[in-house]
Amino acid sequence: MLSRSRQAGLSLVELMVGLVVGLIVVAGAGAMYVTTVRGQSYGLRAAKLNQDLRATMSVIAADIRRAGYWAGSVVVNAGPPVTYTFPTNPYTAATTDLAILEGGTCVMYAYDADGLGGAVEPGEVFGFRLTGDEIQMLQTDSVGGPTLSSDCTVGNWSGMTSNDTVVIDSLSFSTTGSQCMYPKEDISWKLETAGSTVAACAAAAADVTMNNGGTYVAPVAGEVLTEVRQVTITLTGHHASDSVMASTITETVHLANNRIFNW
């Protein structure tokens, strides 16, 4: 007599255990997927923030680097006897020299944009400022616009950043690190005060450090000094959709055109 084999099934307990294990696996995979997506999204936002801040910094630094350029700065030899005449650069005069204003949040300066020499024209004054959460650039032209780098409230300023993706929290400019050369006394000094906005040659003795162990001597009227200038730019911003995601970048710009002037 043939015996009939019987196949045993899963008990209710075994079925429930299997379902629980399956749900745990699915939940783990789902959590990993969400974490991966969030990580990618965070990385993209961080990259976008840094990219926008770097691009903005690049524009500001490149333009400031041109401050004081003058096509007419040619030393003339009037000999014999050999004498040299140093023409006065109108782009580094007291009223057109690079100026940091509004508590360090605005910079204005001039340079010979058309390369023709001569006096400073209305369209050759430039600047950047922080207004609210937006960085603005001074737009000047040959018809109108400011002629003095002394007032950040005049002229046509236009926005160069948008708070759609990046919100600018702070923008600051500083002349710290600039140096003053005093040839007559054979001394020089460096402006050391953090966040300084004054010219190195006009700084107080307490704000400078003497180079090569020299002793500070205040300039007297009529003497010629040379200023080796630099501007430190600090820019901070955060992503428009995530205020916690913030970044600060700093760049020091060495101006190619030294300032030579009579005290």
Backbone bond lengths (Angstrom), bond angles and torsions (degrees), N, CA, C in turn:
res aa  C-N    CA-C-N  psi(-1)  N-CA   C-N-CA  omega(-1)  CA-C   N-CA-C  phi
1 M - - - 1.464 - - 1.532 108.44 -
2 L 1.343 113.26 127.42 1.462 117.94 -178.81 1.534 110.55 -76.31
3 S 1.370 113.11 137.99 1.489 117.15 177.83 1.531 109.26 -94.69
4 R 1.315 119.16 139.40 1.466 124.49 -179.37 1.537 108.94 -91.23
5 S 1.376 114.99 120.11 1.474 119.01 179.83 1.534 109.43 -79.48
6 R 1.281 115.62 145.85 1.470 121.90 -179.89 1.541 109.80 -119.65
7 Q 1.336 116.13 130.41 1.471 121.11 179.23 1.529 109.81 -93.11
8 A 1.312 113.44 122.61 1.474 118.46 -177.65 1.528 110.10 -79.35
9 G 1.322 121.58 136.09 1.462 125.56 177.82 1.517 112.05 -93.69
10 L 1.349 115.18 -174.32 1.457 120.51 178.72 1.516 109.79 -83.40
11 S 1.283 112.26 141.34 1.463 116.28 175.56 1.523 109.06 -77.90
12 L 1.300 117.36 166.02 1.453 122.15 179.55 1.525 111.33 -61.01
13 V 1.337 115.79 -38.04 1.461 120.13 179.35 1.526 110.98 -65.27
14 E 1.327 116.55 -43.12 1.456 120.15 -179.88 1.538 111.06 -65.16
15 L 1.328 115.72 -39.13 1.458 119.91 178.75 1.525 111.43 -63.33
16 M 1.320 116.66 -42.86 1.452 120.89 -179.98 1.524 111.70 -66.48
17 V 1.322 115.88 -39.65 1.467 119.83 177.39 1.521 110.42 -62.08
18 G 1.332 116.53 -43.35 1.459 121.12 178.87 1.512 112.07 -61.83
19 L 1.337 115.45 -42.02 1.462 119.20 178.53 1.518 111.68 -63.19
20 V 1.332 116.21 -41.87 1.467 120.56 179.88 1.531 110.34 -62.75
21 V 1.337 115.94 -45.42 1.469 119.72 179.17 1.529 110.74 -60.62
22 G 1.328 116.27 -43.33 1.460 120.50 179.18 1.516 111.91 -61.89
23 L 1.353 116.22 -42.79 1.459 119.84 178.70 1.532 112.13 -63.06
24 I 1.339 114.89 -37.75 1.463 119.02 178.89 1.527 110.70 -63.74
25 V 1.329 116.29 -42.96 1.461 120.57 179.26 1.531 110.71 -62.97
26 V 1.355 115.40 -45.86 1.463 119.76 179.93 1.527 111.10 -63.09
27 A 1.340 116.48 -42.62 1.466 120.44 179.25 1.527 111.24 -63.14
28 G 1.343 116.65 -40.46 1.460 120.15 177.96 1.509 112.15 -63.29
29 A 1.335 115.99 -42.81 1.464 119.92 178.79 1.530 110.86 -65.08
30 G 1.353 115.04 -40.21 1.464 118.71 178.37 1.514 112.03 -64.14
31 A 1.337 116.40 -42.47 1.460 120.29 179.44 1.518 111.07 -63.64
32 M 1.328 116.80 -39.63 1.466 120.97 178.56 1.524 110.69 -64.31
33 Y 1.330 115.88 -39.86 1.464 120.08 179.54 1.530 110.77 -64.68
34 V 1.340 115.56 -45.11 1.465 119.85 179.55 1.525 110.88 -62.29
35 T 1.348 115.73 -42.56 1.463 119.65 179.05 1.527 111.20 -62.12
36 T 1.332 115.75 -41.29 1.457 120.17 179.66 1.524 111.33 -63.87
37 V 1.344 115.83 -44.95 1.459 120.31 179.83 1.526 110.70 -63.22
38 R 1.342 116.00 -44.03 1.463 119.36 179.02 1.523 111.34 -62.82
39 G 1.338 116.24 -40.29 1.455 120.11 179.00 1.514 111.91 -63.43
40 Q 1.331 115.86 -41.46 1.455 119.64 177.75 1.520 111.19 -65.13
41 S 1.335 115.75 -41.28 1.459 120.11 179.38 1.526 110.91 -64.24
42 Y 1.330 116.45 -41.77 1.464 120.96 178.55 1.519 110.16 -63.06
43 G 1.338 115.46 -43.63 1.456 119.62 -179.86 1.516 112.38 -62.99
44 L 1.334 116.86 -39.45 1.458 120.97 178.93 1.523 111.11 -66.16
45 R 1.345 116.46 -41.79 1.462 119.58 179.25 1.524 110.88 -65.44
46 A 1.341 115.94 -42.03 1.467 119.86 179.39 1.526 110.86 -63.59
47 A 1.339 116.20 -41.04 1.462 120.15 179.29 1.524 110.62 -65.32
48 K 1.333 116.63 -40.66 1.460 120.78 179.20 1.523 110.83 -64.64
49 L 1.322 116.95 -41.76 1.460 121.45 178.95 1.523 110.86 -61.05
50 N 1.326 116.31 -50.53 1.460 119.75 -178.59 1.525 111.77 -65.91
51 Q 1.324 116.43 -37.20 1.457 120.07 178.97 1.528 111.43 -62.65
52 D 1.333 116.11 -45.70 1.464 120.05 -179.16 1.529 111.42 -66.37
53 L 1.338 116.76 -41.32 1.462 119.64 179.49 1.530 110.57 -65.98
54 R 1.325 117.02 -41.21 1.462 120.56 179.38 1.523 111.23 -64.84
55 A 1.322 116.39 -41.22 1.466 120.06 179.56 1.529 110.67 -63.40
56 T 1.334 116.16 -42.47 1.465 120.57 178.56 1.520 110.94 -63.92
57 M 1.332 116.06 -44.80 1.459 120.57 179.01 1.519 111.18 -61.57
58 S 1.313 117.33 -39.32 1.456 121.71 -179.14 1.526 111.58 -61.53
59 V 1.336 116.44 -42.48 1.467 120.61 179.55 1.528 110.54 -64.87
60 I 1.336 116.29 -46.31 1.466 120.61 -177.92 1.529 110.60 -63.47
61 A 1.339 116.41 -49.22 1.466 120.61 -176.40 1.530 111.65 -63.00
62 A 1.326 116.67 -42.33 1.469 120.03 -177.35 1.526 111.39 -63.70
63 D 1.325 117.54 -37.47 1.458 119.32 -178.00 1.522 111.50 -77.17
64 I 1.330 117.20 -40.87 1.467 120.22 179.10 1.522 110.31 -61.67
65 R 1.323 117.07 -33.57 1.463 121.00 -178.74 1.538 112.27 -59.00
66 R 1.314 116.97 -21.57 1.476 121.15 -178.79 1.527 112.86 -87.69
67 A 1.306 117.79 -5.29 1.466 121.13 -176.32 1.525 111.29 -54.82
68 G 1.327 115.98 132.43 1.457 121.49 176.46 1.513 115.06 89.21
69 Y 1.335 117.58 -3.14 1.472 118.52 179.38 1.529 110.11 -66.40
70 W 1.342 115.71 135.73 1.472 121.64 179.12 1.516 108.52 -144.10
71 A 1.324 116.67 123.77 1.462 121.24 -178.39 1.519 112.09 -68.54
72 G 1.332 116.66 -16.83 1.461 119.63 -178.15 1.513 114.39 -91.93
73 S 1.318 118.52 9.46 1.470 121.01 -175.99 1.524 110.69 -83.15
74 V 1.308 116.41 72.33 1.465 122.90 179.85 1.523 108.82 -116.70
75 V 1.329 116.02 125.90 1.455 120.59 178.86 1.528 108.71 -76.45
76 V 1.335 117.00 129.74 1.463 122.10 -176.50 1.518 109.69 -104.13
77 N 1.341 116.12 129.47 1.460 122.23 175.54 1.522 107.96 -94.82
78 A 1.327 116.55 113.97 1.469 121.43 -175.59 1.520 112.06 -101.43
79 G 1.341 117.53 20.74 1.463 120.47 -176.04 1.522 112.73 -76.73
80 P 1.360 119.15 178.81 1.477 121.49 -8.72 1.526 112.39 -82.95
81 P 1.332 120.19 158.31 1.466 123.22 -10.02 1.526 110.75 -63.32
82 V 1.327 116.29 161.28 1.451 120.57 -173.75 1.529 110.52 -70.54
83 T 1.296 115.33 114.78 1.471 121.54 173.65 1.518 107.80 -134.05
84 Y 1.280 115.37 150.91 1.457 119.53 -177.58 1.521 109.80 -122.38
85 T 1.291 114.53 138.26 1.460 120.73 177.36 1.529 108.81 -111.46
86 F 1.318 115.95 124.25 1.454 121.35 178.29 1.531 108.16 -101.11
87 P 1.314 118.32 106.35 1.467 120.10 -178.24 1.526 110.97 -63.78
88 T 1.308 115.13 146.86 1.470 120.20 179.21 1.525 109.97 -78.18
89 N 1.315 116.07 122.22 1.462 121.91 -178.71 1.526 109.65 -77.31
90 P 1.337 118.53 113.72 1.464 119.73 -179.33 1.523 113.33 -68.47
91 Y 1.324 116.90 -14.51 1.467 120.33 -178.12 1.534 112.57 -89.25
92 T 1.331 116.17 -2.52 1.469 119.75 173.71 1.523 111.17 -124.95
93 A 1.330 116.06 19.96 1.468 120.23 176.57 1.520 109.93 -69.21
94 A 1.318 115.33 169.45 1.467 119.51 -176.30 1.520 112.65 -58.13
95 T 1.339 116.96 -33.91 1.464 120.26 -175.98 1.525 113.64 -94.47
96 T 1.323 117.30 -3.92 1.465 119.59 -179.24 1.515 112.91 -127.55
97 D 1.329 116.91 -3.78 1.460 119.80 -179.30 1.521 110.79 -67.56
98 L 1.318 115.50 158.13 1.457 120.40 177.73 1.520 110.32 -52.99
99 A 1.314 115.74 129.00 1.467 121.32 -178.27 1.517 109.84 -131.71
100 I 1.325 115.91 133.96 1.464 121.94 176.28 1.521 107.14 -106.05
101 L 1.333 115.70 120.44 1.458 121.78 -169.50 1.516 111.23 -126.16
102 E 1.331 115.11 -178.69 1.468 122.43 175.63 1.529 112.19 52.25
103 G 1.336 115.85 46.36 1.464 119.45 177.86 1.509 114.11 67.72
104 G 1.329 116.41 23.13 1.460 120.15 177.89 1.509 114.78 93.32
105 T 1.342 118.25 3.13 1.465 121.02 -177.23 1.531 113.04 -97.14
106 C 1.322 117.18 0.51 1.462 121.28 -178.60 1.522 109.05 -139.47
107 V 1.323 115.82 139.77 1.457 120.50 176.06 1.525 108.12 -130.64
108 M 1.327 116.20 138.51 1.457 122.08 175.78 1.525 108.29 -133.04
109 Y 1.325 115.83 147.60 1.457 120.74 -175.99 1.524 108.28 -163.23
110 A 1.322 116.25 172.59 1.462 120.81 -179.41 1.518 109.12 -137.07
111 Y 1.325 115.87 150.83 1.463 121.38 171.03 1.524 109.46 -154.56
112 D 1.319 115.19 160.66 1.458 122.36 -175.45 1.531 109.35 -76.25
113 A 1.318 116.36 84.57 1.462 121.37 -173.00 1.525 112.65 -66.80
114 D 1.332 117.63 -34.73 1.467 119.57 -178.03 1.525 112.88 -92.36
115 G 1.341 116.62 -5.64 1.458 120.37 176.74 1.507 114.87 66.99
116 L 1.328 117.73 23.91 1.461 121.68 -176.86 1.525 112.89 -100.69
117 G 1.324 117.17 -2.23 1.460 119.41 -177.33 1.516 110.51 73.17
118 G 1.319 116.05 -157.88 1.454 119.44 179.76 1.513 112.90 77.34
119 A 1.340 115.53 -164.15 1.464 121.78 -176.47 1.533 110.47 -79.42
120 V 1.331 113.98 165.81 1.460 120.18 178.05 1.527 109.52 -70.30
121 E 1.327 115.62 129.02 1.455 120.72 178.94 1.527 109.60 -98.96
122 P 1.343 117.22 159.04 1.468 119.65 -179.27 1.524 113.74 -54.64
123 G 1.331 117.40 -32.36 1.461 120.35 -178.54 1.504 114.30 -84.18
124 E 1.326 117.67 12.00 1.462 120.74 -177.32 1.529 112.48 -118.79
125 V 1.306 115.63 22.92 1.465 121.65 173.25 1.517 107.48 -112.76
126 F 1.323 116.48 130.08 1.459 121.53 -173.89 1.521 110.06 -131.34
127 G 1.323 116.11 166.89 1.458 118.52 179.52 1.515 113.12 -178.20
128 F 1.336 114.52 167.44 1.461 122.95 175.12 1.522 107.53 -136.46
129 R 1.315 116.26 145.96 1.453 120.09 177.86 1.525 109.86 -149.42
130 L 1.330 115.36 159.96 1.462 121.88 175.08 1.514 108.43 -104.90
131 T 1.335 115.24 122.50 1.460 121.26 177.38 1.523 107.83 -125.78
132 G 1.335 116.40 112.04 1.454 119.38 -174.48 1.510 109.96 64.95
133 D 1.345 116.73 -120.48 1.459 120.77 177.36 1.527 110.92 -112.71
134 E 1.332 115.93 27.05 1.458 121.01 -176.55 1.523 110.92 -128.77
135 I 1.328 116.39 136.97 1.455 121.28 173.32 1.519 107.95 -90.98
136 Q 1.314 115.40 132.24 1.454 120.44 -179.70 1.527 110.49 -118.88
137 M 1.331 115.10 148.52 1.456 122.03 178.05 1.524 108.93 -112.46
138 L 1.322 115.56 138.84 1.465 120.52 178.33 1.521 109.30 -76.26
139 Q 1.325 115.54 120.92 1.458 121.51 178.47 1.526 108.20 -104.70
140 T 1.315 116.44 115.99 1.465 120.49 178.40 1.519 109.39 -119.58
141 D 1.316 116.14 162.26 1.462 120.79 178.20 1.520 109.13 -142.13
142 S 1.307 115.89 178.96 1.458 120.35 -175.32 1.525 112.84 -75.81
143 V 1.319 117.15 -10.30 1.470 120.15 -177.74 1.522 111.26 -94.25
144 G 1.327 115.37 -48.90 1.463 118.65 -177.87 1.510 110.76 -135.29
145 G 1.320 115.17 -174.57 1.450 119.59 -179.62 1.513 111.54 114.45
146 P 1.311 117.60 164.60 1.459 121.23 -176.57 1.520 111.91 -71.21
147 T 1.300 116.40 153.31 1.456 121.75 175.77 1.523 110.64 -114.50
148 L 1.306 117.99 -5.77 1.458 121.77 -179.37 1.521 110.32 -121.46
149 S 1.327 116.20 137.12 1.460 119.79 177.50 1.526 109.46 -90.57
150 S 1.319 115.83 63.03 1.456 119.50 -175.69 1.528 113.97 -136.90
151 D 1.323 117.89 1.45 1.458 119.46 -176.11 1.526 109.48 -148.02
152 C 1.324 116.07 113.79 1.468 121.13 -178.35 1.516 112.77 -84.49
153 T 1.324 117.78 6.02 1.471 119.63 -178.19 1.521 112.19 -102.95
154 V 1.337 117.34 -5.90 1.467 119.43 -179.36 1.516 109.69 -106.18
155 G 1.318 116.16 163.26 1.450 120.50 177.63 1.516 112.60 92.53
156 N 1.307 115.23 175.47 1.457 123.02 -178.32 1.520 110.35 -97.99
157 W 1.325 116.45 104.18 1.461 122.03 -179.93 1.531 108.98 -101.63
158 S 1.313 116.54 133.41 1.469 120.56 179.03 1.523 109.74 -126.17
159 G 1.329 115.70 146.99 1.457 120.82 -177.52 1.514 112.33 -69.22
160 M 1.324 116.45 138.39 1.461 121.14 176.09 1.522 111.97 -116.31
161 T 1.343 117.03 -3.70 1.465 121.02 174.79 1.522 108.79 -126.53
162 S 1.311 115.51 157.96 1.468 121.20 178.67 1.515 108.83 -126.51
163 N 1.339 116.27 135.70 1.463 119.53 -179.90 1.523 112.65 -84.94
164 D 1.338 117.06 14.37 1.459 119.74 175.92 1.521 111.25 -66.70
165 T 1.329 117.00 -35.76 1.462 120.92 179.86 1.524 112.38 -119.93
166 V 1.331 117.18 -37.51 1.460 120.98 -177.62 1.522 109.78 -127.25
167 V 1.308 116.04 129.37 1.464 122.14 177.59 1.533 107.80 -105.04
168 I 1.321 116.85 123.75 1.467 121.38 -179.66 1.527 108.88 -82.26
169 D 1.315 115.95 122.04 1.467 121.37 -179.33 1.530 112.04 -91.35
170 S 1.320 116.68 -37.98 1.469 118.49 -179.12 1.523 110.15 -157.16
171 L 1.319 114.60 151.36 1.461 122.97 175.89 1.523 106.76 -144.09
172 S 1.309 116.43 127.76 1.464 118.81 -179.51 1.524 110.75 -140.96
173 F 1.337 114.12 150.50 1.460 122.15 178.82 1.528 108.42 -125.44
174 S 1.312 116.98 144.07 1.459 120.81 -178.72 1.524 110.34 -145.98
175 T 1.344 115.67 145.74 1.462 121.10 176.99 1.523 111.91 -98.10
176 T 1.311 117.51 7.15 1.457 121.42 179.46 1.531 110.09 -55.63
177 G 1.321 116.05 133.16 1.464 120.64 -178.57 1.514 113.11 102.39
178 S 1.342 117.75 -13.84 1.460 120.89 176.81 1.527 109.67 -67.98
179 Q 1.334 116.15 154.07 1.461 120.45 -177.48 1.525 111.90 -126.08
180 C 1.316 115.27 152.07 1.468 122.31 178.58 1.532 108.94 -120.17
181 M 1.321 115.70 128.59 1.458 121.76 178.08 1.534 109.27 -105.39
182 Y 1.329 115.95 126.68 1.469 121.91 -178.48 1.527 107.24 -117.40
183 P 1.338 117.53 85.74 1.465 121.35 -172.04 1.528 114.35 -58.37
184 K 1.323 118.10 -39.95 1.464 120.10 -175.98 1.521 111.55 -59.50
185 E 1.327 116.82 -39.78 1.464 120.88 -178.87 1.530 111.91 -92.92
186 D 1.348 116.22 -1.82 1.462 122.14 -179.19 1.535 111.45 55.31
187 I 1.325 114.93 43.30 1.465 120.10 178.48 1.532 109.30 -134.12
188 S 1.295 115.24 164.55 1.466 121.38 174.53 1.511 108.80 -153.87
189 W 1.304 115.39 158.06 1.456 119.05 -179.97 1.528 110.75 -143.89
190 K 1.325 114.25 163.41 1.462 121.93 -177.08 1.523 109.20 -120.11
191 L 1.319 116.32 134.67 1.464 121.76 178.96 1.523 108.71 -76.95
192 E 1.327 117.22 117.43 1.461 121.27 -172.15 1.528 114.70 -109.38
193 T 1.319 118.34 -19.26 1.459 120.09 -176.27 1.523 110.74 -60.87
194 A 1.327 116.41 125.42 1.461 120.96 -178.53 1.522 110.78 -63.78
195 G 1.311 116.03 136.85 1.457 120.68 177.64 1.503 114.76 72.03
196 S 1.320 118.15 18.14 1.460 120.49 -178.79 1.523 110.67 -67.41
197 T 1.334 115.81 147.26 1.459 120.88 178.90 1.526 112.26 -123.16
198 V 1.330 117.55 10.10 1.461 120.87 -177.81 1.528 110.01 -99.25
199 A 1.321 115.95 167.77 1.456 121.28 175.80 1.525 109.53 -75.26
200 A 1.331 116.73 145.34 1.462 120.36 -176.07 1.520 112.33 -60.81
201 C 1.341 117.19 -39.45 1.461 119.78 -177.69 1.530 112.15 -73.47
202 A 1.333 116.87 -17.09 1.466 120.60 179.72 1.524 112.04 -100.67
203 A 1.326 117.05 2.08 1.468 120.16 -176.72 1.521 111.10 -73.79
204 A 1.321 115.76 153.52 1.464 121.00 176.94 1.528 109.51 -72.04
205 A 1.320 115.48 154.92 1.462 120.79 -178.37 1.523 111.59 -57.83
206 A 1.337 116.80 -33.77 1.464 120.39 -178.17 1.526 112.66 -69.72
207 D 1.323 116.95 -15.83 1.468 120.52 -176.47 1.520 113.56 -99.44
208 V 1.337 117.18 3.10 1.462 119.61 -176.20 1.529 110.75 -123.65
209 T 1.322 114.05 160.63 1.463 121.54 173.92 1.522 107.80 -120.37
210 M 1.316 116.87 129.44 1.453 120.69 -177.86 1.523 110.34 -72.78
211 N 1.331 115.58 140.54 1.457 120.94 175.09 1.522 109.95 -83.52
212 N 1.314 116.49 143.44 1.465 123.05 176.35 1.526 113.12 57.26
213 G 1.328 115.65 30.47 1.458 118.98 174.55 1.513 115.25 69.36
214 G 1.309 118.42 21.25 1.459 121.20 -179.73 1.521 112.27 -72.18
215 T 1.315 115.56 174.27 1.462 122.34 178.30 1.519 108.77 -112.15
216 Y 1.308 116.56 130.96 1.456 121.30 -176.56 1.527 111.35 -63.64
217 V 1.328 114.85 133.24 1.459 122.01 174.32 1.519 106.92 -130.23
218 A 1.310 117.13 122.29 1.466 120.44 -178.41 1.520 110.49 -66.82
219 P 1.337 118.02 135.17 1.466 120.67 177.66 1.526 110.76 -63.37
220 V 1.320 114.98 152.54 1.461 119.97 177.27 1.518 108.56 -114.34
221 A 1.310 115.86 160.26 1.459 121.53 -176.18 1.524 111.74 -57.67
222 G 1.345 114.82 137.36 1.453 120.91 175.38 1.508 115.13 91.63
223 E 1.338 118.45 -8.65 1.449 120.05 -178.61 1.534 110.92 -88.95
224 V 1.325 114.94 151.83 1.460 121.49 -176.14 1.526 109.82 -96.17
225 L 1.316 115.90 130.12 1.459 122.15 177.54 1.533 109.01 -125.73
226 T 1.297 115.25 159.54 1.466 120.74 178.18 1.523 109.04 -124.33
227 E 1.304 114.57 131.54 1.463 119.60 -179.13 1.525 109.96 -112.51
228 V 1.328 115.95 121.41 1.465 122.73 174.42 1.520 106.31 -95.36
229 R 1.319 115.60 109.37 1.469 119.70 -165.87 1.519 113.32 -104.68
230 Q 1.312 114.00 149.05 1.451 120.83 171.26 1.527 108.98 -145.20
231 V 1.312 115.31 151.57 1.462 121.64 178.79 1.530 108.16 -126.64
232 T 1.315 115.99 125.12 1.463 120.97 176.47 1.517 108.65 -97.93
233 I 1.318 115.76 124.30 1.463 122.54 -178.10 1.525 108.53 -109.03
234 T 1.318 116.60 128.73 1.465 121.66 177.23 1.517 108.73 -121.99
235 L 1.317 115.90 126.04 1.465 122.23 -174.96 1.518 109.58 -128.59
236 T 1.340 115.87 127.58 1.465 121.44 179.06 1.521 109.71 -126.94
237 G 1.323 116.50 136.16 1.461 120.40 178.82 1.519 110.72 -152.38
238 H 1.319 116.74 163.73 1.461 120.94 176.10 1.521 109.60 -133.08
239 H 1.323 115.06 161.31 1.459 120.03 -179.12 1.528 109.36 -71.17
240 A 1.316 115.86 140.05 1.468 120.63 -175.14 1.525 112.45 -61.45
241 S 1.318 118.09 -30.04 1.465 120.80 -177.83 1.521 113.28 -99.14
242 D 1.332 117.46 2.19 1.466 120.62 -178.98 1.519 108.39 -153.72
243 S 1.332 116.69 96.73 1.470 121.14 -176.14 1.526 112.43 -67.06
244 V 1.344 116.85 -20.80 1.455 120.08 179.39 1.526 110.65 -74.24
245 M 1.314 116.50 -28.62 1.467 121.10 -179.42 1.524 108.59 -81.25
246 A 1.323 116.25 95.17 1.460 121.98 -177.18 1.521 110.29 -126.83
247 S 1.317 115.05 158.36 1.465 120.17 -179.62 1.524 109.39 -147.80
248 T 1.322 115.52 145.61 1.466 122.33 177.02 1.518 108.85 -125.80
249 I 1.322 116.48 129.39 1.458 120.84 176.47 1.521 108.68 -125.32
250 T 1.323 115.24 147.34 1.466 121.70 -178.84 1.524 109.27 -132.30
251 E 1.305 115.93 138.07 1.463 120.54 176.90 1.523 109.12 -140.11
252 T 1.318 115.60 136.84 1.457 121.73 177.61 1.517 109.11 -104.45
253 V 1.312 115.61 123.05 1.460 122.19 -177.85 1.529 109.52 -104.28
254 H 1.318 116.60 121.88 1.459 120.90 175.43 1.523 108.00 -93.28
255 L 1.319 116.06 117.56 1.459 120.31 -178.18 1.524 109.73 -71.73
256 A 1.316 115.35 129.77 1.466 120.15 -176.93 1.520 112.29 -70.22
257 N 1.312 116.24 -23.92 1.468 121.05 -174.82 1.524 110.21 -104.18
258 N 1.330 115.91 104.85 1.456 120.31 177.57 1.533 109.63 -66.85
259 R 1.292 115.48 154.06 1.461 119.90 179.70 1.527 109.30 -99.83
260 I 1.317 116.41 117.96 1.466 122.06 176.89 1.524 106.99 -112.01
261 F 1.318 115.63 123.66 1.455 117.43 -174.40 1.527 111.11 -152.60
262 N 1.292 115.01 159.62 1.468 120.87 175.18 1.507 109.19 -87.12
263 W 1.316 115.82 132.25 1.460 119.97 -179.80 1.519 110.50 -71.32
